[in-house]
Amino acid sequence: MNQLAATLKNVTPASFKKKIDWAWMLVVALPFGLFALSKDQASEATFFALNSFVEILPFLALAVGAVAYVKASGGETVIGRVFSGNLAVMIILAAAFGALSPFCSCGVIPLIAALLAVGVPLAATMAFWLSSPLMDPSMFLLTASILGAQFAIAKTVAAISVGILGGTGIYLVQRFGLFENPLKTAPGSICGASSLTSGGNVNWQFWQESERRVVFKSEAISNFLFLAKWLTLAFILENLMLTYVPAYMIAKLVGGTGIMPIIISAIVAVPAYLNGFAALPLVGGLIEQGMNPAAGMAFLIGGGISCIPAAVAVFALVKKPVFFSYLTIAILGAILSGLGYAAFLKFVA
């Protein structure tokens, strides 16, 4: 009893907030809240989310396994080898590797800090920085399962293109002597920096080592829970959106052809974007209600790079000129990606 009392005594409102996972809280609270309003709607939302989750489960298993394999084998250290040699080649390779790496918009921040801290050119780092949160093996599989293989391939091309655009833009600006020492402070110890800078060993047959097997298990469980949490929440929100958001409103705002729906989607994505995985079924639902698929592409590209949590982390990491360049490239890249996808759809129609 004394130990319990001591533990409870140490629980402050601030520490309690840090320990609460609000996404899981919403996953549980939304159905109960709906039940109080409408039993039928609560049942419909719950079964919709469960059915959607079961349908996507095989893709989810592949996604989780792919990320866990990269982590357990030490494949992340391969990324460090990309950032050496001719800068133009570095930018292209960094953008391509970014689209293959298993990092989200927030998870990539420690690695970016490590790259900049050890002197990797900002242009190549920016190319990786922009493309990394947009696509990875798990994102590709889930995008293909929800929005179709064509959309997934187009988003991969867009991710690499935005990375190259950003890296090239930074390179051209730096020729005028701008963006020297981009970090606000040189980080002394950065999560993920040690494996990057030490050139850790890669063992693609990770199961031969007990420590790597533990890493695989840990990563698989944590990634499964992470994806399950956000996808379940997204499916519930998708059902509510399909039920309560008038289709004509969506079609009026981001439907139709032309550049305006694409521009609006790219800008709205910054405050509205939940999470790379949660956004997929939401965009799928919006497209069903009349959203222009090209606008959906702009939303996913813009939000994936510049969502509020990622933007806050970037603002804390780099100096203001670099931060605003990052946001500008994100929105411009999203608009160009949407226009490019619209042109492609028109060509294949």
C-alpha positions in Angstrom: 0.0 0.0 0.0 2.8 2.4 0.9 4.5 1.7 -2.5 1.2 2.3 -4.3 0.7 5.5 -2.4 4.2 6.7 -3.3 3.7 5.9 -7.0 0.4 7.7 -7.1 1.9 10.7 -5.3 4.5 11.0 -8.1 1.9 11.0 -10.8 1.5 14.7 -11.8 -0.9 16.0 -14.5 2.0 16.6 -16.8 3.4 13.1 -16.3 -0.1 11.6 -16.7 -0.5 13.4 -20.0 2.8 12.1 -21.3 1.8 8.5 -20.5 -1.6 8.6 -22.1 -1.8 7.5 -25.7 -4.6 9.8 -27.0 -5.0 7.8 -30.2 -5.9 4.6 -28.3 -8.1 6.7 -26.1 -10.0 7.9 -29.1 -10.2 4.4 -30.6 -12.0 3.3 -27.4 -13.9 6.5 -26.6 -15.4 7.2 -30.0 -17.5 4.0 -30.2 -18.8 4.6 -26.6 -19.6 8.2 -27.4 -21.4 7.1 -30.5 -23.3 4.5 -28.5 -24.7 7.2 -26.3 -25.9 9.1 -29.3 -27.0 6.2 -31.6 -26.6 2.5 -31.0 -26.9 1.8 -34.7 -24.2 4.3 -35.7 -21.9 2.9 -33.0 -22.4 -0.6 -34.3 -21.9 0.5 -37.9 -18.7 2.4 -37.1 -17.3 -0.5 -35.1 -18.0 -3.2 -37.7 -16.8 -1.0 -40.5 -13.4 -0.5 -38.7 -13.1 -4.2 -37.8 -14.0 -5.3 -41.4 -11.6 -2.8 -42.9 -8.8 -3.8 -40.5 -9.3 -7.5 -41.3 -9.1 -6.8 -45.1 -5.9 -4.9 -44.7 -4.3 -7.3 -42.2 -2.2 -9.3 -44.8 -0.7 -6.1 -46.1 -0.1 -4.9 -42.6 1.7 -8.1 -41.8 4.0 -7.6 -44.8 4.6 -4.0 -43.9 5.5 -4.8 -40.3 7.8 -7.6 -41.3 9.6 -5.4 -43.8 10.3 -2.7 -41.3 11.4 -5.1 -38.6 13.7 -6.9 -41.0 15.5 -3.6 -42.0 15.9 -2.7 -38.3 17.1 -6.1 -37.1 19.5 -6.6 -40.0 21.1 -3.2 -39.5 20.1 -2.1 -43.0 19.7 1.5 -41.8 23.5 1.8 -41.8 23.4 1.4 -45.6 21.8 4.8 -45.7 24.9 6.4 -44.4 26.9 5.2 -47.4 24.6 7.0 -49.8 25.8 10.4 -48.5 29.3 10.3 -50.0 30.7 11.3 -53.5 29.4 13.7 -56.1 26.7 16.0 -54.7 24.4 15.7 -57.7 24.5 11.9 -57.4 24.1 12.2 -53.7 20.9 14.1 -54.0 19.4 11.6 -56.4 20.4 8.6 -54.3 19.4 10.3 -51.1 15.9 11.0 -52.5 15.6 7.3 -53.7 16.9 5.9 -50.5 14.5 8.2 -48.5 11.6 6.7 -50.3 12.7 3.2 -49.3 13.6 3.9 -45.7 11.2 3.1 -42.9 11.0 6.5 -41.3 7.9 8.7 -40.7 7.9 12.5 -40.7 8.8 12.7 -37.0 10.9 9.6 -36.8 13.3 10.9 -39.5 14.2 14.0 -37.4 16.9 12.3 -35.2 18.5 10.8 -38.3 18.5 14.2 -40.1 20.0 15.8 -37.0 22.7 13.2 -37.1 23.5 13.7 -40.8 23.8 17.4 -40.4 25.8 17.1 -37.2 28.5 15.0 -38.9 28.7 17.4 -41.9 26.6 15.7 -44.6 25.7 18.5 -47.1 22.3 20.1 -46.5 21.2 19.6 -50.1 21.6 15.8 -49.9 20.1 15.7 -46.4 17.1 17.7 -47.6 16.5 15.3 -50.4 16.4 12.4 -48.0 14.4 14.5 -45.5 11.6 15.3 -47.9 11.2 11.9 -49.5 11.6 9.7 -46.4 8.3 10.4 -44.7 6.4 10.1 -48.0 7.0 6.5 -48.8 8.6 3.4 -47.4 7.9 -0.4 -48.0 5.1 -0.5 -45.5 3.5 2.7 -46.8 3.7 1.4 -50.3 1.9 -1.8 -49.4 -0.8 0.0 -47.4 -1.3 2.6 -50.1 -1.6 0.0 -52.8 -4.2 -1.9 -50.7 -6.3 1.2 -49.9 -5.9 3.5 -53.0 -4.6 1.0 -55.6 -1.2 0.0 -57.0 -1.3 2.8 -59.6 -1.7 5.5 -56.9 1.1 3.8 -54.8 3.5 3.8 -57.7 2.7 7.4 -58.6 3.2 8.5 -54.9 6.6 6.8 -54.9 7.6 8.7 -58.1 6.3 11.9 -56.5 8.3 11.2 -53.2 11.5 10.8 -55.1 10.8 13.8 -57.3 10.0 16.0 -54.4 13.3 14.9 -52.7 15.3 15.8 -55.9 13.4 19.1 -56.2 14.2 20.1 -52.6 17.8 18.9 -52.7 18.5 20.7 -56.0 16.8 23.9 -54.8 18.9 23.9 -51.6 22.1 23.3 -53.7 21.3 26.3 -55.9 20.6 28.6 -53.0 23.8 27.5 -51.2 25.8 28.6 -54.1 25.0 32.1 -53.0 26.4 31.5 -49.6 23.1 30.9 -47.8 22.2 28.1 -45.3 25.6 27.8 -43.6 25.4 25.9 -40.3 21.7 25.0 -40.6 21.4 23.5 -37.2 20.3 25.8 -34.3 22.6 23.8 -32.0 25.0 21.0 -32.6 23.4 18.0 -30.9 25.8 16.2 -28.6 24.0 12.9 -28.5 21.3 12.0 -31.1 19.2 8.8 -31.2 20.2 6.9 -34.3 23.5 8.8 -34.8 25.8 6.1 -33.5 24.7 3.5 -36.0 25.0 5.9 -38.8 28.4 7.3 -37.9 30.0 4.1 -36.7 29.4 2.1 -39.8 27.7 -0.7 -37.9 27.7 -4.2 -39.3 24.8 -5.4 -41.5 23.7 -8.9 -41.3 20.8 -9.7 -43.6 20.5 -13.1 -42.0 19.7 -11.5 -38.7 18.2 -14.6 -37.2 21.7 -16.0 -36.6 22.2 -13.5 -33.7 20.0 -13.5 -30.6 20.3 -9.8 -30.1 19.0 -9.1 -33.6 16.1 -11.5 -33.1 15.1 -9.5 -30.0 15.2 -6.3 -32.1 13.1 -8.0 -34.8 10.5 -9.0 -32.3 10.5 -5.7 -30.5 10.2 -3.7 -33.8 7.5 -6.0 -35.2 5.3 -5.7 -32.1 5.8 -1.9 -31.7 5.2 -1.2 -35.4 2.1 -3.5 -35.5 0.6 -1.7 -32.5 1.5 1.7 -34.0 -0.1 0.9 -37.3 -3.1 -0.9 -35.7 -3.8 2.2 -33.5 -3.7 4.7 -36.3 -5.5 2.6 -38.9 -8.3 1.7 -36.6 -8.8 5.3 -35.6 -8.7 6.3 -39.3 -11.3 3.7 -40.2 -13.6 4.9 -37.5 -13.1 8.5 -38.7 -13.6 7.5 -42.3 -17.0 5.9 -41.4 -18.0 9.0 -39.5 -16.9 11.2 -42.4 -18.8 9.1 -44.9 -21.9 9.3 -42.7 -21.9 13.0 -41.6 -19.9 15.0 -44.1 -22.0 15.9 -47.1 -20.5 14.6 -50.4 -21.4 17.8 -52.2 -19.3 19.8 -49.7 -16.2 17.6 -50.4 -16.8 17.7 -54.1 -17.2 21.5 -54.1 -14.0 22.1 -52.1 -11.5 19.6 -53.6 -13.5 18.1 -56.4 -13.5 18.9 -60.1 -10.5 19.6 -62.3 -8.0 22.4 -62.5 -5.3 23.7 -60.2 -7.4 25.1 -57.3 -8.5 21.8 -55.7 -4.9 20.7 -55.8 -3.6 24.0 -54.2 -6.3 23.9 -51.5 -5.5 20.2 -50.7 -1.8 20.9 -50.4 -2.4 23.8 -48.0 -5.1 22.2 -45.9 -3.0 19.1 -45.4 -0.6 21.0 -43.0 -3.1 21.4 -40.2 -5.5 18.6 -41.1 -3.0 15.7 -41.6 -3.2 13.1 -38.8 -0.6 10.5 -39.7 0.8 9.0 -42.9 -1.1 5.7 -42.3 -4.2 7.3 -40.9 -4.5 9.6 -43.9 -4.7 6.8 -46.4 -8.2 5.6 -45.6 -9.4 9.1 -45.0 -8.2 10.2 -48.5 -9.8 7.0 -49.8 -13.1 8.1 -48.3 -12.8 11.6 -49.6 -12.1 10.3 -53.1 -15.3 8.2 -52.8 -17.2 11.4 -52.0 -15.9 13.3 -55.0 -12.4 14.4 -54.1 -10.2 14.8 -57.2 -7.5 12.0 -57.0 -4.9 14.5 -57.9 -5.9 16.6 -55.0 -5.7 13.5 -52.8 -2.1 13.1 -54.0 -1.3 16.7 -53.1 -2.9 16.2 -49.7 -0.8 13.1 -49.0 2.5 14.7 -50.2 2.0 18.0 -48.5 0.8 16.6 -45.2 3.3 13.8 -45.1 6.2 16.3 -45.1 4.8 19.3 -43.3 2.2 18.0 -40.8 2.2 20.0 -37.5 4.1 17.5 -35.3 6.9 17.2 -37.9 6.9 21.0 -38.5 7.3 21.6 -34.8 10.2 19.2 -34.6 11.9 20.7 -37.6 11.5 24.2 -36.2 13.2 23.2 -33.0 16.1 21.6 -35.0 17.1 24.0 -37.7 17.4 27.7 -38.2 14.4 29.7 -39.5 15.6 30.2 -43.1 16.0 26.4 -43.5 12.7 25.8 -41.8 10.7 28.1 -44.1 12.5 26.7 -47.1 11.4 23.2 -45.9 7.8 24.3 -45.7 7.9 26.1 -49.0 9.4 23.1 -50.8 6.8 20.8 -49.1 3.8 22.8 -50.4 5.3 23.5 -53.8 6.2 19.8 -54.2 2.7 18.8 -53.2 1.2 21.1 -55.8 3.5 19.9 -58.5 2.9 16.2 -57.5 -0.9 16.8 -57.8 -0.5 18.5 -61.2 1.7 15.7 -62.4 -0.7 13.0 -61.3 -3.6 14.9 -62.9 -1.6 15.0 -66.2 -0.9 11.3 -65.9 -4.6 10.4 -65.3 -5.6 12.5 -68.2 -3.0 10.8 -70.4 -4.1 7.2 -69.5 -7.9 8.1 -69.6 
